[in-house]
């Protein structure tokens, strides 16, 4: 997945606000992303060349799965 830093930061802020966590400022957030080696100075997103992108990152899906309590769980 390729995403702009701005879009990723907005999603990060939204997640933190929804879950009661403090957000880092954007500069600290970008520094952390750079330390994980997924930051690129520029790249193509949706057919356009843009600055400050994230490569090799995907968002976790937060859907819950219904559990049939009569069936054993895989980790039991």
Backbone bond lengths (Angstrom), bond angles and torsions (degrees), N, CA, C in turn:
res aa  C-N    CA-C-N  psi(-1)  N-CA   C-N-CA  omega(-1)  CA-C   N-CA-C  phi
1 X - - - 1.448 - - 1.527 108.86 -
2 X 1.309 115.82 141.22 1.465 122.14 175.36 1.527 107.45 -121.60
3 X 1.320 116.25 130.10 1.465 121.90 -175.65 1.512 108.53 -142.86
4 X 1.327 117.57 150.63 1.460 119.71 175.37 1.529 109.02 -77.38
5 X 1.319 114.93 151.70 1.468 120.41 176.99 1.524 110.02 -57.96
6 X 1.324 117.38 -40.61 1.473 120.65 -178.38 1.523 111.45 -60.66
7 X 1.337 116.99 -46.09 1.465 120.05 179.32 1.520 111.06 -64.83
8 X 1.328 116.42 -42.25 1.455 120.38 179.89 1.524 110.83 -63.67
9 X 1.323 117.28 -42.05 1.467 120.56 -179.75 1.525 110.82 -64.67
10 X 1.339 117.38 -39.51 1.470 121.06 177.28 1.531 110.54 -60.84
11 X 1.324 116.95 -43.28 1.469 120.77 178.95 1.527 110.36 -66.09
12 X 1.320 116.62 -39.20 1.464 122.04 176.84 1.524 110.52 -61.49
13 X 1.342 117.35 -46.98 1.468 121.30 179.03 1.531 111.03 -61.09
14 X 1.316 115.76 -44.03 1.463 120.58 -179.96 1.531 110.57 -61.41
15 X 1.343 116.01 -45.71 1.455 119.67 -179.86 1.523 110.90 -61.94
16 X 1.333 116.80 -45.70 1.469 120.70 179.89 1.523 111.12 -60.52
17 X 1.327 116.89 -45.81 1.464 120.90 -179.96 1.523 111.60 -63.31
18 X 1.321 117.02 -42.16 1.468 121.55 -179.89 1.524 112.29 -66.58
19 X 1.330 116.98 -27.36 1.459 120.99 -174.01 1.532 114.14 -110.83
20 X 1.341 116.61 9.99 1.459 120.83 174.05 1.514 115.68 75.61
21 X 1.341 117.54 26.45 1.461 121.15 179.36 1.521 110.88 -106.67
22 X 1.325 115.52 151.61 1.465 122.74 175.04 1.530 108.71 -75.57
23 X 1.323 117.57 140.19 1.465 120.68 176.94 1.524 110.34 -96.08
24 X 1.311 115.41 142.69 1.459 120.94 170.96 1.533 108.00 -73.00
25 X 1.333 116.85 155.37 1.452 117.60 174.20 1.534 108.49 -70.24
26 X 1.317 116.35 163.10 1.463 120.67 -172.53 1.530 111.73 -61.43
27 X 1.315 118.67 -37.82 1.471 121.42 -179.70 1.535 110.15 -62.35
28 X 1.336 117.37 -47.37 1.464 120.53 178.32 1.526 111.30 -63.39
29 X 1.326 116.23 -38.55 1.465 121.08 178.30 1.530 110.23 -60.93
30 X 1.329 116.74 -46.72 1.464 121.24 179.78 1.529 110.57 -64.18
31 X 1.321 117.48 -41.98 1.469 120.50 177.47 1.532 110.95 -59.34
32 X 1.328 116.70 -40.42 1.466 120.71 178.68 1.528 110.95 -65.79
33 X 1.334 116.43 -42.50 1.468 120.89 177.94 1.532 110.01 -61.78
34 X 1.315 117.26 -42.75 1.465 121.16 178.84 1.521 111.28 -61.75
35 X 1.322 117.63 -36.94 1.462 121.00 -178.90 1.531 111.81 -67.69
36 X 1.328 117.27 -18.88 1.463 121.90 179.58 1.535 112.30 -92.63
37 X 1.332 116.29 3.14 1.477 122.82 178.51 1.527 114.03 57.56
38 X 1.330 116.82 36.62 1.470 120.03 174.55 1.526 111.12 -116.00
39 X 1.329 117.05 3.14 1.471 122.94 179.69 1.522 110.54 -89.38
40 X 1.322 116.62 138.19 1.466 122.98 171.61 1.526 108.11 -130.20
41 X 1.321 116.59 142.74 1.464 121.19 -178.64 1.525 111.86 -64.93
42 X 1.343 117.52 -32.45 1.462 120.16 177.06 1.520 109.42 -156.30
43 X 1.328 114.57 162.11 1.454 120.55 179.27 1.520 109.85 179.82
44 X 1.314 116.11 -177.89 1.455 121.17 -177.49 1.523 109.83 -102.35
45 X 1.326 115.50 125.22 1.462 122.87 176.90 1.523 107.19 -127.07
46 X 1.319 116.56 120.54 1.466 121.82 -179.14 1.525 112.25 53.14
47 X 1.331 116.29 42.21 1.459 121.60 176.42 1.515 115.82 80.54
48 X 1.318 118.39 1.53 1.466 121.80 -179.85 1.522 109.75 -118.46
49 X 1.330 115.84 141.80 1.458 120.30 174.41 1.523 107.77 -81.37
50 X 1.332 115.54 124.24 1.461 121.32 -178.50 1.525 109.48 -131.09
51 X 1.327 115.45 162.21 1.451 121.49 177.39 1.522 109.96 -94.15
52 X 1.326 115.68 156.23 1.465 122.88 173.04 1.526 112.37 58.90
53 X 1.317 115.37 78.80 1.458 120.14 -179.17 1.530 111.11 -119.05
54 X 1.310 114.19 165.19 1.458 123.47 175.42 1.519 106.91 -116.49
55 X 1.333 117.17 129.78 1.471 122.22 177.38 1.519 109.35 -118.64
56 X 1.334 115.25 147.22 1.456 119.64 174.78 1.513 113.89 72.34
57 X 1.308 116.98 32.94 1.456 122.05 -177.72 1.512 107.69 -131.50
58 X 1.319 117.81 141.88 1.452 121.32 176.51 1.518 108.60 -138.39
59 X 1.317 116.15 154.10 1.450 121.21 -179.45 1.520 110.68 -88.28
60 X 1.319 115.81 141.29 1.463 120.55 177.56 1.519 109.34 -70.97
61 X 1.307 115.25 143.64 1.464 120.68 175.37 1.518 107.05 -88.00
62 X 1.318 116.04 130.50 1.452 119.70 -174.68 1.523 113.08 -105.30
63 X 1.314 118.27 23.28 1.455 120.40 178.62 1.517 109.81 -76.46
64 X 1.314 115.95 146.49 1.454 121.06 176.97 1.517 109.02 -99.55
65 X 1.301 115.56 150.95 1.455 121.85 179.93 1.529 107.75 -107.01
66 X 1.330 115.98 133.27 1.459 120.17 175.75 1.522 109.08 -65.42
67 X 1.319 117.11 137.16 1.456 121.73 -179.31 1.525 108.41 -113.02
68 X 1.320 115.14 127.89 1.455 121.39 174.14 1.521 106.34 -86.31
69 X 1.332 116.61 108.38 1.465 120.84 -173.47 1.519 113.39 -65.86
70 X 1.334 117.42 -13.36 1.465 119.23 177.82 1.533 111.35 -81.07
71 X 1.341 117.66 -14.17 1.457 122.98 179.33 1.527 109.70 -96.87
72 X 1.323 117.96 142.25 1.478 119.43 177.60 1.529 110.83 -68.59
73 X 1.318 115.44 145.41 1.461 120.46 177.18 1.511 109.23 -83.69
74 X 1.341 117.25 150.15 1.469 119.49 -176.53 1.520 114.55 -62.30
75 X 1.336 117.64 -23.12 1.462 119.99 -177.56 1.526 113.23 -102.23
76 X 1.340 117.32 8.19 1.469 120.77 176.43 1.498 110.80 -77.09
